[in-house]
Amino acid sequence: MNPAEIIGGLVTGLAGGLFSGFLGVTSGGILVPLLILILGKEQHVAQGISLVAQIVPTSLSGVRNYSNSGHRISLRWLVWLAAGFGVGGCIGALLAVHVRDRTLQWCFVGYLVILITIMILRSSRAKREGAEDTQEEPSLHWAALGAVGAVAGWSSGFLGIGGGLAITALMAGIAGLSQHRAQAMSLAVTALPVTLPAAILYVQQGTELPWSAIAALIVGLWIGTDIGARFANRLSPDRLRVAMLLTIATLALFMAFKAWQ
C-alpha cells in the first residue's frame, strides 16, 4: 500500500468530484489528465483507473442536489441513454487497446474541441433566436437518445473519460435542454454502472491498476461531487455554460501539451 498513491488518489477524486458536480459531467474528463499529472500514470493506465472508479455511483450525491433544485430526471431518457452508452463503451474499449498513447492523447484533444464547437454554436443560435432555457421536456426519439448514449459510451471506452461531457454537450447543444437539466441527466446516466463493460475489457487486456489509489479516488469523488453540485445550483445557466467551455478548453490545451512532448 503506497501512502503517496492514496493521498494522490484522494486529491484527484476531490478535484474530479468538484468538476463533476459543478459542471454535471462525469469526472473522467478531468480524472485522466489529473492521474497523468498528479500520479504520473501513463495514458492507458489512467484511462483504466478512471473507468473502474466510475463504476461506483459517486454521482448520486450530485443527482440528488440537482433534483432537489427542480431539475427533473426523465426515466425514459435514462434508459435509452444508458443502453446506447453500454454498446458504445464496449466498442471504444476494444479499439483503445490497439492505439498508441500519443494517438489517444490527440484523439482526446480533438474530441474536446468538437464538444466546445457544439456548445458555442448552441449558445450563438439561442442568442440569435432569443431562446431561453426551459424545463419543458422536448420530444426526443429513442434512436436519438440511443445515439447520444452511444457517442458518450464510445468516448468513455476509447478515451477513458466517462462520457458525461458528451451527454451534457449533446443534450444541451443539440437536444435543446437547459444547461442545469442536461447536467442532471448526465450525472444520472453515469450514476449507473455504465463504465463496467469498458473497465472489464481494460482489466482483461492486462492493464495493471493501483487498487488502493482507486479506493481513495472513489471517496474523494463522492465528497467532491456533492460540493460541486451545491455550487452549480447557485449559478445561472449562462454562467455554467461559460464555466464548462473554459474548463474543456483548459483540458484540451493540457492534453495537447502532453501529446506534443
Buried (B, 14 or more C-beta within 10 A) or exposed (E): EEEEBBBBBBBBBBBBBBBBBBBBBBBBBBBBBBBBBBBEBEBBBBBBBBBBBBBBBBBBBBBBBBBEBEBEBBEEBBBBBBBBBBBBBBBBBBBBBEEEBEEBBBBBBEBBBBBBEBBEEBBEEBEEEEEEBEEEEEEBEBEBBBBBBBBBBBBBBBBBBBBBBBBBBBBBBBBBBBBBBBBBBBBBBBBBBBBBBBBBBBEEBEBEBBEEBBBBBBBBBBBBBBBBBBBBBEBEBEEBBBBBBEBBEEBBEBBBEBBEE
